[in-house]
Amino acid sequence: MCGPEPINCFPVLVNILSNSFLRLSNSTARFRVWSQLFYMGENSELKNYIFYGLFTYLLILAAGLPPLYAMSNVEDYKVRSTSC
């Protein structure tokens, strides 16, 4: 029922349980669940938004790491720690 990939089992289980609860409440509505890992449509605006958002995040991260490393080294120098 789930297929060879375990990623398909959870949506199938949710579909079975949801439809079972709906049948118990005498409802005619049904859930339809499908699993696609990613939306397959082409949307260049969304791709640009994601790319520039991640790029900005990485720039901020890259700008913040060297001072943190330098402060760690200064603190080590102040307490006169040595490496083995």
VEXLUM-476661 format. One line per 2 residues: number of its first residue (from 0); their letters; for each residue x, y, z of N, C-alpha, C. Coordinates in steps of 0.05 Angstrom, whole numbers, plus 5000, padded with zeros to 4 digits. Each point is the difference from the previous one (the first is absolute). Layout:
BEGIN
NUM) A) X:Y:Z:X:Y:Z:X:Y:Z  ...
REM end
This chain:
BEGIN
0) MC) 5016:4976:5000:4984:5024:5000:5017:5025:5000  5022:4999:5015:5017:5024:5001:5020:5002:4978
2) GP) 5006:4978:4987:5020:5001:4978:5028:4995:5011  5020:4999:4983:5027:4993:5009:5014:5022:5015
4) EP) 4990:5025:4998:5014:5022:5014:4985:5007:5025  5013:5002:5023:4987:5006:5025:4988:5028:5001
6) IN) 5010:5018:4983:4990:5028:5001:4971:5001:4991  4990:4980:4986:4972:4999:4991:4981:4989:5022
8) CF) 5011:4988:5020:4982:4986:5020:4985:5020:5017  5012:5022:5009:4987:5019:5017:4976:5013:4987
10) PV) 5002:5011:4975:4976:5011:4988:4978:4979:4996  5007:4976:4993:4980:4979:4997:4986:4994:5026
12) LV) 5015:4999:5022:4989:4995:5026:4981:5023:5009  5008:5024:4995:4984:5024:5006:4974:4998:4984
14) NI) 5002:4993:4975:4976:4998:4983:4981:4979:5011  5010:4977:5007:4983:4978:5010:4986:5008:5026
16) LS) 5016:5011:5018:4989:5008:5026:4979:5022:4997  5006:5020:4984:4982:5022:4997:4974:4991:4987
18) NS) 5001:4984:4980:4976:4990:4987:4984:4982:5018  5014:4985:5017:4986:4982:5019:4985:5017:5020
20) FL) 5012:5021:5011:4986:5017:5019:4977:5014:4987  5003:5008:4975:4977:5013:4986:4977:4980:4996
22) RL) 5006:4975:4993:4979:4980:4997:4986:4995:5027  5015:5000:5022:4988:4995:5026:4980:5023:5007
24) SN) 5006:5024:4990:4982:5022:5006:4978:5003:4979  4997:4980:4983:4979:5000:4979:5002:5024:4981
26) ST) 5025:5007:4993:5004:5022:4981:5005:4988:4972  4992:5016:4980:5004:4991:4973:5026:5011:4988
28) AR) 5013:5018:5015:5025:5012:4991:5023:4980:5002  5020:5003:4984:5023:4982:5001:5026:5017:4996
30) FR) 5021:4991:5013:5026:5012:4996:5015:4986:4978  5015:5015:4985:5018:4988:4980:5028:5010:5006
32) VW) 5018:4982:5005:5027:5007:5008:5019:4989:4979  5020:5016:4992:5021:4991:4982:5026:5011:5010
34) SQ) 5021:4987:4993:5026:5009:5009:5018:5007:4976  5007:5025:4999:5020:5009:4981:5021:5015:5017
36) LF) 5025:4994:4996:5020:5013:5017:5001:5030:4995  4999:5008:4975:5002:5028:4994:4979:5007:4979
38) YM) 4992:5025:4999:4983:5010:4980:5015:5001:4974  4989:4988:4979:5015:4997:4975:4996:5023:4980
40) GE) 4984:5019:5006:4995:5023:4982:5024:5018:4999  5003:5013:4978:5022:5019:4996:4991:5028:5009
42) NS) 5014:5011:5019:4994:5027:5009:5027:5013:5006  5009:5015:4980:5027:5012:5002:5001:5022:5022
44) EL) 4977:5013:5005:5000:5020:5021:5004:4988:5027  4988:4977:5005:5003:4986:5025:5029:4990:5003
46) KN) 5011:4989:4978:5028:4991:5001:5019:5022:5006  4996:5024:4988:5017:5023:5006:4997:5009:5029
48) YI) 4975:4999:5010:4995:5008:5028:5015:4982:5019  4998:4974:4995:5014:4980:5017:5030:5003:4998
50) FY) 5010:5003:4976:5029:5002:4996:5011:5025:5014  4988:5023:4996:5010:5024:5012:4996:5001:5030
52) GL) 4979:4987:5009:4996:4998:5029:5022:4984:5013  5006:4976:4988:5021:4983:5011:5028:5013:4997
54) FT) 5004:5014:4978:5025:5013:4995:5005:5022:5021  4979:5016:5006:5002:5020:5021:5005:4988:5027
56) YL) 4986:4979:5006:5005:4986:5026:5029:4990:5002  5011:4989:4979:5027:4991:5001:5020:5023:5003
58) LI) 4994:5022:4987:5018:5023:5003:5000:5010:5029  4977:5002:5012:4999:5008:5028:5014:4981:5018
60) LA) 4997:4974:4995:5013:4980:5015:5030:5002:4997  5009:5003:4975:5029:5002:4994:5012:5026:5013
62) AG) 4984:5021:5002:5011:5024:5012:5001:4998:5031  4984:4983:5012:5000:4997:5029:5019:4980:5011
64) LP) 5010:4981:4984:5017:4979:5011:5029:5010:5006  5013:5015:4983:5028:5008:5006:5003:5016:5026
66) PL) 4982:5019:5006:5003:5013:5026:4997:4981:5024  4982:4981:4997:4996:4981:5022:5025:4983:5004
68) YA) 5012:4992:4978:5025:4984:5002:5023:5017:5012  5001:5025:4992:5021:5018:5010:4996:5005:5030
70) MS) 4976:5004:5009:4995:5005:5028:5007:4975:5016  4995:4977:4989:5008:4975:5014:5030:4999:5003
72) NV) 5014:5007:4980:5030:5000:5001:5010:5020:5020  4988:5024:5001:5008:5020:5019:4995:4991:5029
74) ED) 4977:4987:5004:4994:4990:5027:5020:4978:5008  5007:4983:4981:5021:4979:5006:5026:5013:5007
76) YK) 5007:5022:4986:5025:5014:5005:5000:5012:5028  4977:5012:5008:4998:5012:5026:5003:4981:5023
78) VR) 4989:4976:4997:5002:4980:5022:5025:4982:4996  5016:5006:4979:5025:4986:4995:4996:4970:4997
80) ST) 4980:4992:4984:4996:4972:4996:5019:4990:4978  5008:4975:5001:5018:4989:4980:4987:4975:4989
82) SC) 5007:4994:4975:4991:4975:4987:5020:4978:5006  4991:4977:5002:5018:4977:5006:5013:4991:4975
REM end
